[in-house]
Every structure is written in structure tokens, then in C-alpha cells.
């Protein structure tokens, strides 16, 4: 609760600093609205704040249009809450159950009838001391990301499962397009061609679903999705897979023949 209130209180100061540094990119602080909610707020207060959040204006008096609205909440945006105007969710602290996270993802994806939108889900990843960004299979820093991807999978199974194919990130799916087009000309029936076209469309959509501030190895990312989102196994299995991959990269001989004397570093 305290963190949500502090975040809402800090938004104007950060907005003012950003607008001063880059006014061509960020709106003036007068056009930024911020508030917070948590489960013990009264229904009347919740309704008022949610109405302000959905409004085009900062308040009902000044007439100033809102360029940015930030609502910091704790277990409020669950099932039954109308947030069709919400186009982004920041998972600053995702300690809730998978059901809670699925519902929060649904708040961002919810649209009004006849209208579409592009929703953004932001998941901070804080690496520990000495951690490498590609240690995605075992690092606790990626726990929230795996939960959010699992929640997205509940909404769109095919797109998230397509991320388990490293070709989606590397662009090699276009090679498959060319091969299958040749097969189609050689007599591939229309039903197979239609099925492949649907698969290619899913792969193209999946390629833009997951973005990092720094590029990730497509093979490592595919392994992460496969082991921690689609078919999660025990922590020991994930550590073994990552240790084997690290040994293979460091030895550089292309053959996974690990001597019995090899000991993986702690952590």
C-alpha cells in the first residue's frame, strides 16, 4: 500500500523533470494525472478515482486535457473492474497469484466493442550482482516476466508458444516461408498451405510481442519460454540445462561431453 501511494506521489516530480529535459518528447506536468487505490478504499472513492482515470481531462473544473494518466493500485484492478481506457500495465511488484496476474493482464487487453488498441505490459528485470542477462532459465530476476508471459498465454496460447521457436526472434522463419512456397508450387495441397499461412502469421505476430532494452540470444529466449512458461520444470533441472549450456559456450568445442570433475559455480 505504501509503495503504491509513494509511486503516485512521485509521478508529478518525475514528469516535470522529463518535460524540462526533453519537452518535445514528454508532456508538461500540468497534463499529467496520478492517483492510487488499494483494496480497503471505500467503493465511492474507488468509483471516483476510476472515473477520473478514464476521463480525458485532469479534473472537471480547469478543462485541461490529460496527456498521461497513471493509476498505482494494490489488488484493485481485478475481475469486473472496467478499465477499457487502460493501455499499459507496469508490474512493479507482482507478488499476487497467477489468477491475479491474468486479471491484471486482462485489464490492459480489454477493449470497448468495435474499438481496438495496442496494450503495453512493462516488466522490470533487476539482475543481481554478477548475473548475466542471458541467464534467463534460472535467474530469479525473470520470475515476474515468466508469470506475465504465462498470463498472456492464457489469453493467446499460440502466440506465446511461438516464442519457444528461436527462428521467431532471429528472422529465420522467412527461410521456412520460401521453402514452403516452393513446396506449394510443387503440388502442396491448399489445406496445408492455409495451415502454414496461419502458422506464419502467428510467428510474425509473436516476433513483436517480447522486447528487451538489450537484445537477447534467440536460443536462450526460446529455452526460457519453453522451460519457465510453457512446460516449467524443477529448479534443479533448469540449473542443469543452463550449466550445460554455459560449459558448452566456454569450452567452444561444440560437443557436450562434460567431465565428472567439472563443478558449477555457486548461484
WONORMO-V560448 format. One record per pair of residues at least 12 apart in sequence whose C-alpha atoms are under 10 Angstrom apart, sorted by the first residue. I is the first residue (numbers start at 1). GAP is how many residues later the second one is. Records with the same first field share a line. If there is no record, write none. Layout:
# WONORMO-V560448
I=GAP ; GAP
This chain:
# WONORMO-V560448
1=35 ; 36 ; 37 ; 38 ; 39 ; 71 ; 72 ; 73 ; 74
2=36 ; 72
3=33 ; 69 ; 70 ; 71 ; 89 ; 90
4=31 ; 32 ; 33 ; 34 ; 67 ; 68 ; 69 ; 70 ; 88 ; 89
5=29 ; 30 ; 31 ; 32 ; 33 ; 66 ; 67 ; 68 ; 69
6=29 ; 30 ; 66
7=27 ; 28 ; 29 ; 63 ; 64 ; 65 ; 66 ; 85
8=25 ; 26 ; 27 ; 28 ; 29 ; 62 ; 63 ; 64 ; 65
9=25 ; 26 ; 27 ; 63
10=24
11=18 ; 21 ; 22 ; 23 ; 24 ; 58 ; 59 ; 60 ; 61
12=16 ; 17 ; 18 ; 19 ; 20 ; 21 ; 22
13=16
14=15
15=12 ; 13 ; 14 ; 15 ; 16 ; 17 ; 18 ; 53
16=12 ; 13 ; 14 ; 16
17=12
26=41 ; 42
27=39 ; 40 ; 41
28=38 ; 39 ; 40
29=37 ; 38 ; 39
30=28 ; 34 ; 35 ; 36 ; 37 ; 38
31=26 ; 27 ; 33 ; 34 ; 35 ; 36 ; 37 ; 38
32=25 ; 26 ; 32 ; 33 ; 34 ; 35 ; 36 ; 37 ; 38
33=19 ; 20 ; 24 ; 25 ; 26 ; 32 ; 33 ; 34 ; 35 ; 36 ; 37 ; 38
34=15 ; 18 ; 19 ; 24 ; 34 ; 35 ; 36 ; 37 ; 38
35=14 ; 15 ; 17 ; 18 ; 34 ; 35 ; 36 ; 37 ; 38
36=13 ; 14 ; 34 ; 35 ; 36 ; 37 ; 38 ; 40
37=12 ; 13 ; 34 ; 35 ; 36 ; 37 ; 38 ; 39 ; 40
38=34 ; 35 ; 36 ; 37 ; 38 ; 39
39=34 ; 35 ; 36 ; 37 ; 38
40=34 ; 35 ; 36
41=35
46=30
47=34
49=22
50=21 ; 27 ; 31 ; 32 ; 33
51=31 ; 32
52=17 ; 19
53=13 ; 15 ; 16 ; 17 ; 18 ; 30 ; 32 ; 33
54=15 ; 28 ; 29 ; 30 ; 31 ; 32
55=14 ; 30
56=12 ; 13 ; 29
57=12
69=17
70=16 ; 18 ; 19 ; 20
71=15 ; 18
72=17 ; 18 ; 20
74=19 ; 20 ; 22
75=21 ; 25 ; 26 ; 29
76=24 ; 28
77=23 ; 24 ; 26 ; 27 ; 28 ; 29 ; 30 ; 31
78=21 ; 22 ; 23 ; 24 ; 25 ; 26 ; 27 ; 28 ; 29
79=20 ; 21 ; 23 ; 24 ; 25 ; 27 ; 28
80=23 ; 27
81=22 ; 26
82=25 ; 28 ; 29 ; 30
83=23 ; 24 ; 25 ; 26 ; 27 ; 28 ; 29
84=22 ; 23 ; 24 ; 25 ; 26 ; 27 ; 28 ; 29 ; 33
85=22 ; 23 ; 24 ; 25 ; 26 ; 27 ; 32
86=21 ; 22 ; 23 ; 24 ; 25 ; 31 ; 33 ; 34
87=20 ; 21 ; 22 ; 23 ; 24 ; 30 ; 31 ; 32 ; 33 ; 34
88=17 ; 19 ; 20 ; 21 ; 30 ; 31 ; 32 ; 33 ; 34
89=15 ; 16 ; 17 ; 18 ; 19 ; 20 ; 30 ; 31 ; 32 ; 33 ; 34
90=14 ; 15 ; 30 ; 31 ; 32 ; 33 ; 34
91=13 ; 14 ; 30 ; 31 ; 32 ; 33 ; 53 ; 54 ; 57
92=30 ; 31 ; 32 ; 33 ; 52
93=30 ; 31 ; 51
94=29 ; 49 ; 50 ; 51 ; 53 ; 54
95=49 ; 52
96=51
97=50
98=49 ; 50 ; 52 ; 53
99=52
100=51
101=43 ; 46 ; 47 ; 48 ; 49 ; 50 ; 51
102=45 ; 46 ; 47 ; 48 ; 49 ; 50 ; 51 ; 52 ; 53
103=48
104=17 ; 44 ; 47
105=14 ; 15 ; 16 ; 43 ; 44 ; 46 ; 47 ; 49 ; 50
106=45 ; 46 ; 48 ; 49
107=12
108=12 ; 13
109=12 ; 43 ; 46
120=89
121=24 ; 27 ; 28 ; 31 ; 88 ; 89
122=23 ; 26 ; 89
123=19 ; 21 ; 22 ; 23 ; 25 ; 89
124=17 ; 18 ; 20 ; 21 ; 88
125=15 ; 16 ; 17 ; 18 ; 19 ; 20 ; 87
126=14 ; 15 ; 16
127=12 ; 13 ; 14 ; 15
128=12 ; 13
130=137
131=136
133=81 ; 82 ; 83 ; 84
134=81 ; 82 ; 83 ; 84 ; 85 ; 86 ; 87 ; 90 ; 108
135=85 ; 86 ; 89 ; 104 ; 107 ; 108 ; 111
136=80 ; 84 ; 85 ; 87 ; 88 ; 89 ; 92 ; 102 ; 106
137=83 ; 84 ; 85 ; 86 ; 87 ; 88 ; 89 ; 90 ; 91 ; 98 ; 100 ; 101 ; 102 ; 103 ; 104 ; 105 ; 106
138=86 ; 89 ; 90 ; 97 ; 98 ; 99 ; 100 ; 101 ; 102 ; 103 ; 104 ; 105 ; 129
139=96 ; 99 ; 100 ; 128
142=82 ; 86
143=85 ; 86
145=80 ; 83 ; 84
146=78 ; 79 ; 81 ; 82 ; 83 ; 84 ; 86
147=81 ; 82
148=81
149=12 ; 60 ; 61 ; 76 ; 79 ; 80 ; 81
150=75 ; 78 ; 79 ; 80
151=78
153=76 ; 77
157=73
158=41 ; 44 ; 45 ; 47 ; 48
159=40 ; 42 ; 43 ; 44 ; 45 ; 46 ; 47 ; 48 ; 50
160=42 ; 43 ; 45 ; 46 ; 47 ; 49 ; 50 ; 65 ; 66 ; 69 ; 70
161=41 ; 42 ; 45 ; 61 ; 64 ; 65 ; 68 ; 69
162=37 ; 38 ; 40 ; 41 ; 42 ; 43 ; 44 ; 45 ; 60 ; 63 ; 64
163=39 ; 40 ; 42 ; 43 ; 44 ; 45 ; 46 ; 47 ; 55 ; 58 ; 59 ; 60 ; 61 ; 62 ; 63 ; 67
164=42 ; 54 ; 55 ; 56 ; 57 ; 58 ; 59 ; 60 ; 61 ; 62 ; 63 ; 65 ; 66
165=38 ; 41 ; 53 ; 54 ; 56 ; 57 ; 58 ; 60 ; 61
166=41 ; 51 ; 52 ; 53 ; 54 ; 55 ; 56 ; 57
167=36 ; 40 ; 51 ; 52 ; 55
168=32 ; 34 ; 35 ; 36 ; 37 ; 38 ; 39 ; 40 ; 50 ; 54
169=34 ; 35 ; 37 ; 38 ; 39 ; 41 ; 42 ; 46 ; 47 ; 48 ; 49 ; 50 ; 52 ; 53
170=37 ; 47 ; 48 ; 49
171=32 ; 33 ; 36 ; 47
173=27 ; 30 ; 31
174=26 ; 29 ; 30
176=20 ; 24
177=19 ; 20 ; 23
180=12 ; 13 ; 16 ; 17
181=12 ; 15 ; 16
220=22 ; 25
223=15 ; 18 ; 19
224=14 ; 18
227=14
239=25 ; 28
240=24
243=20 ; 21 ; 22
244=12 ; 13 ; 14 ; 20
246=18
247=15 ; 17
